[in-house]
Amino acid sequence: MIKSGVHFLRACVLTTLIVQLPAFARQIEKPLTSQELVRLVYQLSARSAKKEDVISEIRRRGIGFPLTGGIRSLVASKSGSDADLRRTLEEAERRRVNPAESTLPPEAEGEEVLRRARESALAAADEMPDFVVKQIIKRSFARGSTKNWRSSDQLTVAVSYRGGTGEQYKLLAVNGLPAAAQSSENNSYEQVGGTSSTGEYVSMMKSLFDASSQSKFKMTDTDLLRERRTIVYEFEVKKENSQQMIKAGSAASAQSVVTGYRGRLWLDRENYRVLRIENISTDIPADFPVTAASSRIDYDWVMIAEQKYLLPVRAEIVLTSGLGEREYQSRNEIRFRNYQKYGSEVKILEDDGADLPEEIPNNP
């Protein structure tokens, strides 16, 4: 579920998408020179909304020079240490140093990786144990599309998952202070106000691979994610086949729409597992209060009752909403901590507010 100011939204899960051209298309133009990159980066200080254009240009052309510490510092300074831009530059450097490793595999290999990943994901969804986990959610907002984020608050939420009933959410704390004891386990997360989200655990991955969604996949790229070799696929699910929903308004007078969605999918080339899903909603009605919704979910192996399961470790939800003639954005940065067997007690700890590294180490 997603909740933003007077709006709250419900979705299977939403993420930031940057469409990337196939490898052969990037070779048509010469790579960016250091001077060209610097000119692009200097546009960021004047217009924050240019970030997506800069990222798209780097992905499209790559770089033709070593990525030095000076360039990294300049980009961090001008972009406000933007994580997406940093990852894009590091990916471009990897491609420059080892172009052969970045070449798309044969079509047959790409289809086999996708087939085995689909089988694994659907089987894992059916075999998922009942569990509890803690979400640490940092919420922020920005005016317009500037992405000039200002901190709003931080929530600590206990989530219980049971195969028969799905996910239940209970608010534990706001800004480190315990929530009211009388809060209802089923709806306290919505009642706190602001943006909230649900469906990060099983729903998103299962619906993407389910035959009823009629998802279309296209192998477009390779990447190195948490030291794992991956194939990147673009995907699309039409609105008429989608199970993704956005809900907006007060709890008493909510509006809801089903949307289509598209995005990118990172699949491990050796283990055939999903490591990341990026998702952006499509076909949102023009008169709906929420005008855009996107998400990114990173998956990794976690231990529950001495067994390994592939579950979310980090997610980011970004929404754009209309407020009269003005727009604003909300962002939830979610970390998932302490997966445990269902029935375990979820406690507030002193380190719940501590920052985690930008990239989660992979634990195969």
C-alpha positions as CSV (number, residue, x, y, z in Angstrom):
1,M,0.0,0.0,0.0
2,I,1.2,3.5,-0.7
3,K,0.1,6.5,1.2
4,S,1.0,10.2,0.5
5,G,-0.2,13.2,2.5
6,V,-4.0,13.1,2.0
7,H,-3.5,10.3,-0.5
8,F,-2.8,6.7,0.2
9,L,-2.1,4.2,-2.5
10,R,-2.3,0.5,-2.7
11,A,-0.2,-1.4,-5.3
12,C,1.4,-4.8,-5.8
13,V,4.6,-2.8,-5.8
14,L,6.0,0.0,-7.9
15,T,10.1,1.3,-9.0
16,T,12.3,3.7,-10.8
17,L,12.8,2.6,-14.5
18,I,15.4,3.8,-16.9
19,V,14.9,2.1,-20.2
20,Q,18.1,0.9,-21.6
21,L,18.9,0.3,-25.3
22,P,20.4,-3.0,-26.5
23,A,24.2,-3.3,-26.5
24,F,24.4,-3.0,-30.4
25,A,22.5,0.3,-30.2
26,R,25.1,1.8,-27.8
27,Q,27.9,1.2,-30.3
28,I,26.4,3.4,-33.0
29,E,27.6,6.6,-31.4
30,K,31.1,7.3,-30.0
31,P,31.4,7.1,-26.2
32,L,31.2,10.2,-24.2
33,T,34.4,12.1,-23.6
34,S,35.3,13.5,-20.2
35,Q,34.5,17.0,-21.4
36,E,31.1,15.9,-22.6
37,L,30.3,14.2,-19.3
38,V,31.4,17.3,-17.3
39,R,29.1,19.5,-19.4
40,L,26.2,17.1,-18.8
41,V,26.9,17.0,-15.1
42,Y,27.0,20.8,-14.8
43,Q,23.4,20.9,-16.0
44,L,22.3,19.1,-12.8
45,S,23.1,22.0,-10.5
46,A,20.7,24.3,-12.4
47,R,18.0,21.7,-13.2
48,S,17.7,18.6,-10.9
49,A,15.1,17.2,-13.3
50,K,17.8,16.7,-15.9
51,K,19.2,13.7,-14.0
52,E,17.2,11.1,-16.0
53,D,18.4,12.7,-19.3
54,V,22.0,12.5,-18.1
55,I,21.6,8.8,-17.0
56,S,20.0,8.0,-20.4
57,E,22.9,9.6,-22.3
58,I,25.5,7.7,-20.3
59,R,23.6,4.4,-20.8
60,R,23.2,5.0,-24.5
61,R,26.8,6.0,-25.3
62,G,29.0,4.8,-22.5
63,I,32.2,6.5,-21.6
64,G,35.5,6.5,-23.5
65,F,37.8,7.5,-20.6
66,P,38.9,6.2,-17.2
67,L,36.5,7.1,-14.4
68,T,38.8,9.0,-12.1
69,G,38.4,10.0,-8.5
70,G,38.0,13.6,-9.6
71,I,35.2,12.8,-12.0
72,R,33.4,10.7,-9.3
73,S,33.7,13.6,-6.8
74,L,32.4,16.1,-9.3
75,V,29.4,14.0,-10.1
76,A,28.7,13.4,-6.4
77,S,28.9,17.1,-5.7
78,K,26.6,18.2,-8.6
79,S,24.0,15.5,-8.2
80,G,23.8,15.5,-4.4
81,S,25.5,12.1,-4.3
82,D,22.7,10.6,-6.3
83,A,22.8,6.7,-6.1
84,D,21.3,6.1,-9.5
85,L,23.7,8.3,-11.3
86,R,26.7,6.8,-9.4
87,R,25.6,3.2,-10.3
88,T,25.2,4.2,-14.0
89,L,28.7,5.7,-14.1
90,E,30.3,2.6,-12.5
91,E,28.4,0.4,-14.9
92,A,29.7,2.4,-17.8
93,E,33.3,2.1,-16.5
94,R,32.9,-1.7,-16.2
95,R,31.8,-1.8,-19.8
96,R,34.7,0.4,-20.9
97,V,37.2,-1.8,-19.2
98,N,35.7,-5.2,-20.2
99,P,33.5,-4.8,-23.3
100,A,33.5,-8.5,-24.1
101,E,32.0,-9.4,-20.7
102,S,29.2,-6.9,-21.4
103,T,28.2,-8.6,-24.7
104,L,24.7,-10.0,-24.8
105,P,24.6,-13.8,-24.6
106,P,23.1,-15.9,-27.5
107,E,19.3,-15.7,-27.6
108,A,19.0,-19.3,-26.6
109,E,20.9,-18.7,-23.4
110,G,18.7,-15.7,-22.6
111,E,15.5,-17.7,-23.1
112,E,16.8,-20.5,-20.9
113,V,17.8,-18.2,-18.1
114,L,14.4,-16.6,-18.2
115,R,12.6,-20.0,-18.3
116,R,14.4,-21.4,-15.3
117,A,14.0,-18.1,-13.4
118,R,10.3,-18.2,-14.0
119,E,10.0,-21.8,-12.8
120,S,12.1,-21.0,-9.7
121,A,10.2,-17.9,-8.8
122,L,6.7,-19.6,-9.1
123,A,7.9,-22.6,-7.1
124,A,9.4,-20.4,-4.4
125,A,6.2,-18.4,-4.1
126,D,4.3,-21.6,-3.4
127,E,6.8,-22.9,-0.9
128,M,7.3,-19.6,1.0
129,P,7.2,-20.1,4.8
130,D,5.2,-18.1,7.2
131,F,7.5,-15.4,8.6
132,V,7.8,-12.0,10.3
133,V,10.2,-9.2,9.4
134,K,10.8,-5.6,10.3
135,Q,10.7,-2.8,7.9
136,I,12.6,0.4,8.5
137,I,11.0,3.0,6.2
138,K,12.6,6.5,5.6
139,R,10.1,8.8,4.0
140,S,10.8,12.0,2.2
141,F,9.1,14.4,-0.2
142,A,10.0,16.9,-3.0
143,R,8.2,19.6,-4.9
144,G,7.5,19.1,-8.6
145,S,9.9,16.7,-10.2
146,T,13.0,18.2,-8.7
147,K,13.9,15.2,-6.6
148,N,15.2,17.7,-4.0
149,W,14.3,15.4,-1.2
150,R,13.4,16.6,2.3
151,S,13.1,14.2,5.1
152,S,9.6,13.6,6.4
153,D,9.8,10.8,9.0
154,Q,10.9,7.3,9.7
155,L,8.6,4.3,10.5
156,T,9.3,1.0,12.0
157,V,6.8,-1.6,10.9
158,A,6.3,-5.3,11.8
159,V,5.1,-7.4,8.9
160,S,3.8,-10.9,9.2
161,Y,3.4,-13.1,6.2
162,R,1.2,-16.2,6.1
163,G,0.4,-18.1,2.9
164,G,-3.3,-18.4,3.6
165,T,-3.9,-14.7,4.6
166,G,-1.1,-12.8,2.9
167,E,0.7,-9.9,4.6
168,Q,-0.3,-8.1,7.8
169,Y,1.3,-4.8,8.8
170,K,1.6,-3.3,12.3
171,L,3.2,0.1,13.1
172,L,5.8,-0.2,15.9
173,A,7.3,3.3,16.0
174,V,7.4,6.7,14.4
175,N,10.7,8.5,14.5
176,G,11.9,6.0,17.1
177,L,8.9,6.6,19.5
178,P,6.6,3.6,20.1
179,A,3.3,3.8,18.4
180,A,0.0,3.9,20.4
181,A,-0.6,0.5,21.9
182,Q,-4.3,0.5,20.7
183,S,-3.3,0.7,17.1
184,S,-5.0,-2.0,15.0
185,E,-2.7,-4.5,13.5
186,N,-4.5,-4.5,10.2
187,N,-4.7,-0.8,9.4
188,S,-2.3,1.1,11.7
189,Y,0.2,1.4,8.8
190,E,-2.4,3.3,6.7
191,Q,-3.6,5.4,9.5
192,V,-0.3,7.0,10.3
193,G,-0.6,9.0,7.1
194,G,1.9,9.7,4.3
195,T,3.0,7.1,1.7
196,S,2.9,3.4,2.4
197,S,3.3,0.3,0.2
198,T,2.5,-3.4,0.3
199,G,3.3,-6.5,-1.9
200,E,7.1,-6.4,-1.8
201,Y,7.4,-10.0,-0.7
202,V,5.7,-12.5,-2.9
203,S,3.0,-10.6,-4.9
204,M,5.2,-8.7,-7.3
205,M,7.4,-11.5,-8.4
206,K,4.6,-14.1,-8.6
207,S,2.3,-11.8,-10.7
208,L,5.1,-10.9,-13.1
209,F,5.8,-14.5,-14.0
210,D,2.2,-15.8,-13.8
211,A,0.8,-16.9,-17.1
212,S,-2.3,-14.8,-16.7
213,S,-0.3,-11.6,-16.7
214,Q,0.9,-12.4,-20.3
215,S,4.2,-10.6,-19.5
216,K,6.4,-9.8,-22.5
217,F,10.1,-10.0,-21.9
218,K,13.0,-8.8,-24.0
219,M,16.7,-9.5,-23.2
220,T,18.4,-6.1,-23.5
221,D,21.7,-6.0,-21.5
222,T,24.1,-7.5,-19.0
223,D,25.2,-6.2,-15.7
224,L,27.3,-7.0,-12.6
225,L,25.0,-6.8,-9.5
226,R,26.4,-7.4,-6.1
227,E,29.3,-9.3,-7.8
228,R,26.8,-11.6,-9.6
229,R,26.8,-11.8,-13.4
230,T,23.2,-10.9,-14.6
231,I,21.2,-10.6,-17.7
232,V,18.8,-7.6,-17.8
233,Y,15.4,-8.0,-19.4
234,E,12.8,-5.3,-20.2
235,F,9.2,-6.4,-19.5
236,E,5.7,-5.1,-20.0
237,V,2.3,-6.1,-18.6
238,K,-0.8,-4.6,-20.3
239,K,-3.4,-3.1,-18.1
240,E,-6.1,-5.6,-19.1
241,N,-3.8,-8.4,-17.7
242,S,-2.5,-6.6,-14.6
243,Q,-3.1,-7.2,-11.0
244,Q,-1.4,-4.0,-9.9
245,M,-3.6,-1.4,-8.2
246,I,-3.1,2.2,-7.0
247,K,-5.5,3.6,-4.4
248,A,-5.8,7.3,-3.5
249,G,-7.8,9.4,-1.1
250,S,-8.9,9.1,2.5
251,A,-9.7,5.7,3.9
252,A,-13.4,6.7,3.9
253,S,-13.5,7.9,0.3
254,A,-10.7,6.1,-1.6
255,Q,-10.4,5.9,-5.4
256,S,-8.6,3.0,-7.0
257,V,-7.4,2.1,-10.5
258,V,-5.7,-0.9,-12.0
259,T,-2.7,0.0,-14.0
260,G,-0.4,-1.6,-16.5
261,Y,3.3,-1.7,-15.8
262,R,6.7,-2.0,-17.4
263,G,10.3,-2.2,-16.1
264,R,13.5,-4.1,-16.0
265,L,14.5,-7.4,-14.4
266,W,17.9,-8.6,-13.3
267,L,18.4,-12.4,-13.4
268,D,21.4,-14.3,-12.1
269,R,23.1,-16.1,-15.0
270,E,24.3,-19.0,-12.9
271,N,21.6,-19.4,-10.2
272,Y,18.6,-18.3,-12.3
273,R,17.2,-16.1,-9.5
274,V,15.7,-12.6,-9.5
275,L,18.1,-10.1,-8.0
276,R,16.3,-6.9,-8.8
277,I,13.0,-5.7,-10.3
278,E,12.3,-2.1,-11.4
279,N,8.7,-1.3,-12.1
280,I,6.9,1.8,-13.4
281,S,3.1,2.1,-13.7
282,T,1.5,2.8,-17.0
283,D,-2.0,3.7,-18.2
284,I,-2.8,5.8,-15.1
285,P,-6.0,7.9,-15.9
286,A,-5.3,11.6,-16.5
287,D,-7.7,12.7,-13.8
288,F,-6.4,10.4,-11.1
289,P,-4.7,12.1,-8.1
290,V,-1.5,10.0,-8.5
291,T,0.1,10.8,-11.8
292,A,3.2,8.4,-11.6
293,A,4.3,5.5,-9.5
294,S,7.5,3.5,-9.6
295,S,9.7,1.2,-7.5
296,R,12.9,-0.8,-7.3
297,I,13.2,-4.0,-5.2
298,D,16.5,-5.8,-4.5
299,Y,16.3,-9.5,-3.5
300,D,18.8,-11.6,-1.7
301,W,19.1,-14.8,0.3
302,V,17.9,-14.7,3.9
303,M,17.7,-17.4,6.6
304,I,14.4,-18.4,8.1
305,A,14.4,-21.4,10.5
306,E,17.8,-22.5,9.1
307,Q,16.5,-22.5,5.5
308,K,17.5,-20.1,2.7
309,Y,14.8,-18.0,0.9
310,L,15.0,-15.3,-1.7
311,L,13.3,-12.2,-0.3
312,P,13.5,-8.4,-0.5
313,V,16.4,-6.7,1.3
314,R,15.9,-3.2,0.1
315,A,13.2,-1.3,-1.8
316,E,12.4,2.3,-3.0
317,I,9.0,3.6,-3.8
318,V,8.5,6.9,-5.6
319,L,5.1,8.6,-6.3
320,T,4.1,11.8,-8.0
321,S,0.8,13.3,-7.0
322,G,-1.2,16.3,-8.1
323,L,-2.4,18.9,-5.6
324,G,-4.4,21.5,-7.5
325,E,-2.1,22.9,-10.2
326,R,1.0,21.8,-8.3
327,E,2.7,18.4,-8.1
328,Y,4.8,16.8,-5.4
329,Q,6.7,13.6,-5.1
330,S,7.1,11.2,-2.1
331,R,9.8,8.6,-1.6
332,N,9.9,5.6,0.7
333,E,13.3,4.0,1.2
334,I,12.6,0.6,2.8
335,R,15.1,-1.8,4.5
336,F,14.0,-5.3,5.5
337,R,15.7,-6.6,8.7
338,N,15.6,-9.7,10.9
339,Y,13.5,-12.2,8.9
340,Q,12.2,-14.8,11.5
341,K,9.8,-17.7,11.7
342,Y,6.2,-16.7,12.2
343,G,5.3,-16.2,15.8
344,S,8.6,-14.5,16.7
345,E,8.4,-11.2,18.5
346,V,9.5,-8.1,16.5
347,K,11.2,-5.6,18.7
348,I,12.4,-2.0,18.3
349,L,16.2,-1.8,18.5
350,E,18.6,1.1,19.0
351,D,20.3,0.5,15.6
352,D,17.0,0.6,13.6
353,G,17.9,4.1,12.5
354,A,21.4,3.3,11.4
355,D,22.2,3.6,7.7
356,L,22.9,0.5,5.6
357,P,25.5,0.4,2.8
358,E,24.1,1.5,-0.6
359,E,24.6,-2.0,-2.0
360,I,23.6,-5.1,0.0
361,P,26.3,-7.8,-0.1
362,N,25.2,-10.9,-1.9
363,N,25.0,-14.0,0.2
364,P,24.7,-17.0,-2.2
